[in-house]
C-alpha cells in the first residue's frame, strides 16, 4: 500500500530535465509574488504541461500516473468517496480492486487528505497520481446533483402541500436564502454548469414537471418532479428576471445573473404558456469563459485568410448564416474582438446582448418601446461608427438600411437564417433589397453548422452501416475504402454518448465579378448556379467530411449536417 511522500517539485523537475534551473528561479519569483502554487505557475507559463509534471511525481514516489482521458471509471465506484472530500483533497476513487481501492490524487504529498480519505473509505488504498484539470473535470461529471435536486423538489412539494408559501417575498427578502425553491434552483444551475449544458428546460406535463438539459446540442433528462413544483419555480425565475409575475397568458423574455462556483453566469430566460402551465427555457452564458480568438474558432486556414481579408474592408457587408445554435454569435464576436482597437468605433445592435464586450457600444433591442433593429440602426449611423453589427436582418426595413449603411463607408456584419451560403443573397432579394445595391456592398457570406466531436477517452475504429457506406461511396467514390472511420464507444467521461464537445463546419462564398454581375441583374437563379460552382469542394458538407476523415467526428454527424443543408 503506497503512502503519500513529500517531495520538492522544483528540484524534481530540474533533475528530470523538464525545466532548467533558470526557469525554476523565475517561477519561484512569480510564485512569491502571486501566491500561486509552483506547479500552476510553470503550467500557466507554458514551460511544462500538467501531465508531464504528474508523470514526474508518479515516477519519483513509485506509483502509477493515470491519464483520465484513457480511463473509464464506474460512477458508482467513484461515488463511495463523498463529493466534499473529493473536491477538498483533489481525489477520486478509480477502481475497486477487491481488497483495496485505487485512489487518484492530484497532490500525492497530502498526508492529511490521504488519512482522512482512508478513514472514510475504511479500506486499504493504492495510490495513483492524476493531472488536476482532468481530475476536476471528472469530478464535475460524476458528482451530479440529481438526487439533491429530487430531494429539494420533494421538500418544496411538502411545503406547498402544508402551507401557503409567499414566493413573492423571496425575490426581495435576503433572509429567504434557505427556502427550498432557492436551493432547488441553485442546485439546477450548478449541475447544468458542471456538465457544460447550454440550456435548461423546465417543462410542465399533465402529472409531472420535467427538467431537461441541452448538452452538445442534444437534450438530456435531468429529473422529473411533482407538477405542483412548476409554478413556484417559474414565479421565482420571473422575480429574478424582473418579469410581470401576474402575466401567465403571454410569453415573456428576461435575463439575470447568478454566481455558480464563484463564476458569473448570465441567464437568458424565456417563458411560454402551455397546456399544463408556463414552460421556461434558460440559456447559460458563462461570462468568465472569454471570447475565442478568430484563429481558434475552427475555421480552415485557407478560409480564415479570406475571411480576415474581407473583414479588413473599410466598407461593405459580411453575412453569417445558419440555424439557431449553429455558432454564428461565436464567429461574429470573435471577429469583433479582432477588429476592436482604440482606433475603431464599433457599435452592435442585438436581441439580446449575449456577451459584454469591453470598448464596444452595445445596444439591446426592445420592441415594447419600439426600439427596433431598424430604428437603432438609423440612429447608429449618426454616431460615426466604423463597424456595425446587426444581430439579424430581421425584416425588409432593417435589410434596406443595413445595405445602405454598408455602401456609405461602414463595415456591416449581420446574420440571416438560411440553409447555405449560395441561397443567402436570394433571401435579401426576396426582402426587397435592390440587386444593384447588393452587388456593390456584399463582400461575402459565411455559412456554418456544429457537429459533435468524438470523445477522446473512448475513441475507437468504426465499421459503417450499409446506408452510411452507400452515402460515403456516393460522395467519395472508391476513396472511401481507404478511410478508417472513428466513433466513441461511450464511457463515463462522455456519459455514454460517445461525444464530447462540438466543432464548427464552414463554407465561405466570396463575391467575384460573375457573382456581382448576376446580383446586379437580380437573377437569383443564375447567382445560385454560379455560387455552387465556386463553392465546389469547399462546402459545409466537404468540411464535415474532412473532420470525419481526420477522426474528429462520426459519419453519422457528417450525414446529419448534409441532410440539414439539403432540406
LUMSEMI-363514 format. One line per field, with one value per residue (C-alpha): residue number from 1; residue in one letter; chain; x, y, z. Coordinates in steps of 0.05 Angstrom, whole numbers, m for minus. Layout:
BEGIN
finu <- [NUM|...]
nudo <- [a|...]
guse <- [A|...]
x <- [X|...]
y <- [Y|...]
z <- [Z|...]
***
This chain:
BEGIN
finu <- [1|2|3|4|5|6|7|8|9|10|11|12|13|14|15|16|17|18|19|20|21|22|23|24|25|26|27|28|29|30|31|32|33|34|35|36|37|38|39|40|41|42|43|44|45|46|47|48|49|50|51|52|53|54|55|56|57|58|59|60|61|62|63|64|65|66|67|68|69|70|71|72|73|74|75|76|77|78|79|80|81|82|83|84|85|86|87|88|89|90|91|92|93|94|95|96|97|98|99|100|101|102|103|104|105|106|107|108|109|110|111|112|113|114|115|116|117|118|119|120|121|122|123|124|125|126|127|128|129|130|131|132|133|134|135|136|137|138|139|140|141|142|143|144|145|146|147|148|149|150|151|152|153|154|155|156|157|158|159|160|161|162|163|164|165|166|167|168|169|170|171|172|173|174|175|176|177|178|179|180|181|182|183|184|185|186|187|188|189|190|191|192|193|194|195|196|197|198|199|200|201|202|203|204|205|206|207|208|209|210|211|212|213|214|215|216|217|218|219|220|221|222|223|224|225|226|227|228|229|230|231|232|233|234|235|236|237|238|239|240|241|242|243|244|245|246|247|248|249|250|251|252|253|254|255|256|257|258|259|260|261|262|263|264|265|266|267|268|269|270|271|272|273|274|275|276|277|278|279|280|281|282|283|284|285|286|287|288|289|290|291|292|293|294|295|296|297|298|299|300|301|302|303|304|305|306|307|308|309|310|311|312|313|314|315|316|317|318|319|320|321|322|323|324|325|326|327|328|329|330|331|332|333|334|335|336|337|338|339|340|341|342|343|344|345|346|347|348|349|350|351|352|353|354|355|356|357|358|359|360|361|362|363|364|365|366|367|368|369|370|371|372|373|374|375|376|377|378|379|380|381|382|383|384|385|386|387|388|389|390|391|392|393|394|395|396|397|398|399|400|401|402|403|404|405|406|407|408|409|410|411|412|413|414|415|416|417|418|419|420|421|422|423|424|425|426|427|428|429|430|431|432|433|434|435|436|437|438|439|440|441|442|443|444|445|446|447|448|449|450|451|452|453|454|455|456|457|458|459|460|461|462|463|464|465|466|467|468|469|470|471|472|473|474|475|476|477|478|479|480|481|482|483|484|485|486|487|488|489|490|491|492|493|494|495|496|497|498|499|500|501|502|503|504|505|506|507|508|509|510|511|512|513|514|515|516|517|518|519|520|521|522|523|524|525|526|527|528|529|530|531|532|533|534|535|536|537|538|539|540|541|542|543|544|545|546|547|548|549|550|551|552|553|554|555|556|557|558|559|560|561|562|563|564|565|566|567]
nudo <- [x|x|x|x|x|x|x|x|x|x|x|x|x|x|x|x|x|x|x|x|x|x|x|x|x|x|x|x|x|x|x|x|x|x|x|x|x|x|x|x|x|x|x|x|x|x|x|x|x|x|x|x|x|x|x|x|x|x|x|x|x|x|x|x|x|x|x|x|x|x|x|x|x|x|x|x|x|x|x|x|x|x|x|x|x|x|x|x|x|x|x|x|x|x|x|x|x|x|x|x|x|x|x|x|x|x|x|x|x|x|x|x|x|x|x|x|x|x|x|x|x|x|x|x|x|x|x|x|x|x|x|x|x|x|x|x|x|x|x|x|x|x|x|x|x|x|x|x|x|x|x|x|x|x|x|x|x|x|x|x|x|x|x|x|x|x|x|x|x|x|x|x|x|x|x|x|x|x|x|x|x|x|x|x|x|x|x|x|x|x|x|x|x|x|x|x|x|x|x|x|x|x|x|x|x|x|x|x|x|x|x|x|x|x|x|x|x|x|x|x|x|x|x|x|x|x|x|x|x|x|x|x|x|x|x|x|x|x|x|x|x|x|x|x|x|x|x|x|x|x|x|x|x|x|x|x|x|x|x|x|x|x|x|x|x|x|x|x|x|x|x|x|x|x|x|x|x|x|x|x|x|x|x|x|x|x|x|x|x|x|x|x|x|x|x|x|x|x|x|x|x|x|x|x|x|x|x|x|x|x|x|x|x|x|x|x|x|x|x|x|x|x|x|x|x|x|x|x|x|x|x|x|x|x|x|x|x|x|x|x|x|x|x|x|x|x|x|x|x|x|x|x|x|x|x|x|x|x|x|x|x|x|x|x|x|x|x|x|x|x|x|x|x|x|x|x|x|x|x|x|x|x|x|x|x|x|x|x|x|x|x|x|x|x|x|x|x|x|x|x|x|x|x|x|x|x|x|x|x|x|x|x|x|x|x|x|x|x|x|x|x|x|x|x|x|x|x|x|x|x|x|x|x|x|x|x|x|x|x|x|x|x|x|x|x|x|x|x|x|x|x|x|x|x|x|x|x|x|x|x|x|x|x|x|x|x|x|x|x|x|x|x|x|x|x|x|x|x|x|x|x|x|x|x|x|x|x|x|x|x|x|x|x|x|x|x|x|x|x|x|x|x|x|x|x|x|x|x|x|x|x|x|x|x|x|x|x|x|x|x|x|x|x|x|x|x|x|x|x|x|x|x|x|x|x|x|x|x|x|x|x|x|x|x|x|x|x|x|x|x|x|x|x|x|x|x|x|x|x|x|x|x|x|x|x|x|x]
guse <- [A|A|A|A|A|A|A|A|A|A|A|A|A|A|A|A|A|A|A|A|A|A|A|A|A|A|A|A|A|A|A|A|A|A|A|A|A|A|A|A|A|A|A|A|A|A|A|A|A|A|A|A|A|A|A|A|A|A|A|A|A|A|A|A|A|A|A|A|A|A|A|A|A|A|A|A|A|A|A|A|A|A|A|A|A|A|A|A|A|A|A|A|A|A|A|A|A|A|A|A|A|A|A|A|A|A|A|A|A|A|A|A|A|A|A|A|A|A|A|A|A|A|A|A|A|A|A|A|A|A|A|A|A|A|A|A|A|A|A|A|A|A|A|A|A|A|A|A|A|A|A|A|A|A|A|A|A|A|A|A|A|A|A|A|A|A|A|A|A|A|A|A|A|A|A|A|A|A|A|A|A|A|A|A|A|A|A|A|A|A|A|A|A|A|A|A|A|A|A|A|A|A|A|A|A|A|A|A|A|A|A|A|A|A|A|A|A|A|A|A|A|A|A|A|A|A|A|A|A|A|A|A|A|A|A|A|A|A|A|A|A|A|A|A|A|A|A|A|A|A|A|A|A|A|A|A|A|A|A|A|A|A|A|A|A|A|A|A|A|A|A|A|A|A|A|A|A|A|A|A|A|A|A|A|A|A|A|A|A|A|A|A|A|A|A|A|A|A|A|A|A|A|A|A|A|A|A|A|A|A|A|A|A|A|A|A|A|A|A|A|A|A|A|A|A|A|A|A|A|A|A|A|A|A|A|A|A|A|A|A|A|A|A|A|A|A|A|A|A|A|A|A|A|A|A|A|A|A|A|A|A|A|A|A|A|A|A|A|A|A|A|A|A|A|A|A|A|A|A|A|A|A|A|A|A|A|A|A|A|A|A|A|A|A|A|A|A|A|A|A|A|A|A|A|A|A|A|A|A|A|A|A|A|A|A|A|A|A|A|A|A|A|A|A|A|A|A|A|A|A|A|A|A|A|A|A|A|A|A|A|A|A|A|A|A|A|A|A|A|A|A|A|A|A|A|A|A|A|A|A|A|A|A|A|A|A|A|A|A|A|A|A|A|A|A|A|A|A|A|A|A|A|A|A|A|A|A|A|A|A|A|A|A|A|A|A|A|A|A|A|A|A|A|A|A|A|A|A|A|A|A|A|A|A|A|A|A|A|A|A|A|A|A|A|A|A|A|A|A|A|A|A|A|A|A|A|A|A|A|A|A|A|A|A|A|A|A|A|A|A|A|A|A|A|A|A|A|A|A|A|A|A|A|A|A|A|A]
x <- [0|34|35|39|111|140|180|208|174|224|285|247|232|303|333|285|308|236|256|322|348|338|265|256|285|237|178|195|198|130|103|127|94|27|19|2|29|95|66|10|60|100|38|8|75|75|142|116|49|7|12|88|91|43|84|149|117|90|158|192|146|139|64|28|5|m66|m87|m162|m172|m159|m192|m263|m289|m353|m391|m416|m345|m325|m386|m360|m320|m364|m362|m339|m277|m264|m263|m227|m170|m170|m180|m221|m233|m213|m223|m247|m193|m226|m180|m165|m186|m144|m145|m121|m96|m71|m25|2|42|m23|m15|m74|m121|m98|m110|m179|m199|m172|m214|m276|m268|m247|m207|m134|m114|m68|m45|m41|m25|m75|m70|m111|m151|m171|m189|m234|m269|m284|m309|m357|m382|m391|m419|m484|m538|m595|m611|m601|m648|m701|m695|m702|m761|m795|m781|m812|m871|m881|m880|m931|m976|m974|m978|m985|m914|m903|m854|m862|m823|m764|m749|m735|m721|m648|m665|m703|m639|m656|m723|m727|m743|m678|m636|m670|m655|m583|m572|m602|m555|m494|m510|m520|m456|m415|m434|m429|m503|m521|m595|m642|m714|m768|m829|m896|m932|m1000|m976|m903|m853|m796|m727|m681|m612|m585|m513|m473|m537|m574|m630|m618|m669|m644|m703|m778|m815|m885|m922|m940|m867|m871|m909|m863|m801|m830|m851|m783|m749|m796|m777|m703|m713|m757|m816|m890|m909|m984|m979|m985|m1021|m966|m893|m841|m766|m715|m646|m609|m541|m523|m459|m442|m378|m352|m363|m411|m463|m513|m580|m626|m696|m759|m827|m884|m956|m970|m1029|m1006|m973|m915|m854|m786|m722|m657|m594|m530|m475|m412|m380|m313|m301|m274|m283|m249|m197|m214|m155|m183|m256|m243|m245|m199|m135|m149|m218|m193|m145|m201|m247|m195|m184|m258|m263|m208|m250|m270|m340|m385|m427|m409|m465|m461|m517|m543|m598|m606|m549|m501|m446|m460|m452|m385|m359|m384|m358|m290|m290|m307|m253|m201|m227|m233|m180|m176|m175|m240|m311|m355|m430|m473|m549|m570|m630|m607|m537|m504|m434|m408|m350|m303|m291|m353|m421|m475|m550|m605|m667|m733|m795|m841|m817|m808|m732|m727|m667|m685|m695|m630|m592|m615|m590|m526|m504|m506|m456|m399|m383|m330|m360|m434|m460|m535|m557|m603|m631|m700|m743|m743|m732|m671|m642|m651|m619|m563|m545|m544|m500|m451|m450|m435|m369|m386|m367|m432|m435|m501|m536|m592|m627|m614|m591|m526|m483|m507|m580|m568|m567|m632|m664|m644|m671|m737|m737|m737|m664|m646|m596|m553|m542|m526|m476|m435|m439|m437|m367|m382|m425|m403|m449|m438|m464|m439|m421|m409|m338|m317|m298|m223|m229|m268|m250|m242|m247|m315|m345|m401|m471|m496|m533|m473|m426|m472|m475|m400|m388|m434|m392|m322|m323|m271|m231|m280|m245|m181|m213|m211|m273|m276|m331|m338|m358|m388|m354|m362|m326|m380|m439|m443|m457|m391|m387|m354|m359|m375|m336|m359|m362|m359|m367|m349|m373|m330|m360|m330|m344|m391|m429|m435|m459|m514|m535|m538|m589|m627|m620|m624|m623|m560|m527|m542|m515|m450|m442|m449|m396|m349|m362|m350|m305|m308|m377|m400|m410|m337|m314|m356|m326|m256|m269|m296|m233|m189|m225|m256|m329|m370|m402|m470|m455|m430|m494|m536|m504|m512|m586|m598|m566|m606|m673]
y <- [0|64|121|196|221|291|317|383|395|446|401|341|376|403|334|304|358|381|452|490|519|589|573|547|612|654|611|615|691|691|644|691|749|716|665|610|540|528|476|523|578|532|505|575|599|543|516|446|410|386|314|316|343|289|235|260|260|190|164|197|166|99|99|100|162|152|192|201|214|140|115|90|95|67|127|81|65|139|155|117|180|239|298|346|303|292|367|386|336|334|259|207|132|99|25|m25|m78|m123|m116|m43|19|52|125|180|246|310|322|255|290|309|263|294|285|214|196|228|190|124|132|148|90|42|1|m4|46|40|109|138|208|249|313|364|393|323|305|366|355|283|303|351|294|243|284|304|336|291|263|331|364|309|316|392|386|338|387|443|399|385|459|473|418|441|516|576|598|671|662|735|754|711|760|817|786|768|725|675|642|576|569|502|538|578|517|477|530|538|462|462|518|485|417|449|489|428|387|447|448|505|507|488|468|468|436|424|359|334|296|318|373|353|386|374|400|411|385|389|402|341|340|300|288|313|296|292|320|334|383|428|450|483|547|561|555|598|652|654|658|714|754|744|767|827|800|810|755|766|754|680|683|714|696|738|746|768|757|755|737|682|661|588|560|631|645|695|665|705|671|688|667|657|636|608|589|516|469|450|514|560|529|561|556|586|597|596|645|639|708|682|636|693|702|656|685|683|637|587|581|522|556|523|562|578|604|643|682|702|720|764|798|813|838|889|926|996|987|931|876|807|758|697|647|583|559|577|546|538|583|647|691|660|674|746|761|732|778|839|820|820|886|920|974|1045|1069|1033|1053|992|991|929|923|857|819|801|824|757|778|845|868|920|981|968|1004|951|965|919|919|928|922|941|1013|1009|1005|961|940|990|1048|1036|1026|1094|1127|1086|1115|1185|1161|1156|1081|1044|976|959|891|880|818|795|821|810|850|889|956|932|900|963|1008|959|953|1028|1034|985|1027|1093|1077|1026|953|918|848|811|744|710|644|608|538|554|610|605|617|676|735|709|718|791|799|769|820|876|896|920|875|933|952|881|873|933|922|847|823|751|700|651|591|544|486|450|376|336|313|243|233|222|177|122|135|72|45|40|0|39|12|m5|61|101|63|76|151|156|119|167|226|197|140|85|131|110|42|76|114|87|116|130|134|137|73|111|119|154|216|228|200|141|185|175|250|306|378|407|436|481|465|524|546|615|649|708|755|753|793|739|735|811|814|763|801|867|836|808|740|694|631|648|673|607|566|606|605|530|522|568|530|461|422|478|468|453|381|379|407|357|300|328|327|256|233|265|224|286|268|209|192|199|272|286|256|297|362|342|326|394|430|391|404]
z <- [0|m25|25|8|4|9|m49|m73|m140|m167|m154|m181|m247|m255|m241|m293|m343|m352|m334|m326|m261|m290|m306|m235|m206|m249|m229|m155|m161|m195|m141|m86|m120|m138|m83|m133|m128|m164|m210|m231|m246|m291|m327|m338|m365|m416|m392|m377|m383|m325|m349|m351|m280|m256|m291|m259|m190|m201|m222|m162|m110|m146|m161|m229|m266|m293|m353|m343|m417|m427|m363|m359|m287|m257|m227|m172|m151|m153|m111|m50|m34|m14|m61|m7|5|m69|m81|m17|m26|m102|m102|m139|m128|m194|m182|m130|m132|m80|m20|m35|m73|m126|m106|m153|m123|m155|m96|m71|m16|20|81|118|59|49|122|122|58|86|149|108|59|114|64|42|m11|m71|m93|m164|m190|m232|m272|m232|m291|m314|m242|m232|m298|m280|m210|m244|m287|m231|m175|m208|m166|m189|m121|m88|m138|m129|m53|m55|m102|m53|4|m37|m54|20|36|m18|8|80|78|33|17|m3|m61|m79|m16|m37|m93|m45|22|31|92|49|23|57|22|m17|m82|m78|m61|m116|m169|m145|m150|m220|m243|m211|m243|m311|m305|m283|m344|m392|m411|m457|m438|m382|m400|m346|m378|m343|m362|m340|m279|m271|m282|m329|m324|m383|m403|m473|m476|m540|m578|m551|m499|m435|m380|m312|m267|m262|m201|m179|m225|m166|m162|m230|m213|m153|m197|m252|m203|m172|m240|m262|m199|m213|m285|m268|m307|m295|m245|m256|m332|m347|m414|m456|m469|m434|m441|m389|m362|m296|m268|m219|m184|m196|m165|m157|m231|m261|m308|m348|m355|m414|m397|m440|m414|m455|m435|m450|m437|m367|m345|m363|m395|m384|m425|m399|m439|m397|m417|m376|m373|m349|m408|m451|m526|m574|m619|m693|m705|m654|m674|m721|m789|m841|m853|m927|m908|m849|m893|m939|m882|m850|m916|m922|m850|m862|m914|m893|m920|m945|m915|m888|m872|m826|m836|m805|m759|m685|m645|m702|m672|m711|m649|m633|m703|m701|m631|m649|m709|m667|m617|m673|m703|m635|m623|m597|m670|m689|m667|m662|m647|m640|m644|m612|m586|m536|m519|m504|m480|m456|m499|m470|m513|m556|m553|m549|m556|m533|m579|m542|m585|m526|m532|m607|m601|m663|m704|m759|m710|m673|m739|m764|m700|m700|m767|m736|m683|m734|m728|m768|m756|m743|m721|m732|m694|m750|m816|m788|m837|m902|m868|m829|m891|m933|m881|m868|m942|m950|m888|m919|m982|m945|m911|m857|m849|m831|m800|m793|m794|m833|m824|m890|m906|m942|m969|m1041|m1023|m976|m1026|m1056|m987|m987|m1058|m1033|m976|m1028|m1027|m1098|m1134|m1156|m1083|m1062|m1119|m1096|m1020|m1006|m992|m975|m937|m884|m872|m813|m772|m709|m708|m644|m635|m614|m541|m539|m478|m515|m588|m630|m701|m732|m789|m823|m831|m901|m910|m885|m932|m992|m975|m968|m1033|m1070|m1045|m1043|m1093|m1084|m1037|m982|m977|m953|m896|m825|m791|m717|m664|m589|m554|m495|m427|m361|m388|m441|m402|m451|m512|m548|m559|m520|m546|m614|m672|m729|m802|m850|m921|m947|m1010|m1031|m1082|m1151|m1215|m1245|m1179|m1173|m1245|m1231|m1169|m1205|m1252|m1191|m1224|m1163|m1204|m1243|m1179|m1143|m1201|m1204|m1128|m1124|m1178|m1140|m1074|m1104|m1057|m1005|m976|m905|m928|m951|m884|m845|m887|m874|m799|m806|m844|m790|m736|m704|m716|m739|m806|m772|m754|m825|m853|m805|m829|m902|m890|m857|m916|m968|m934]
***
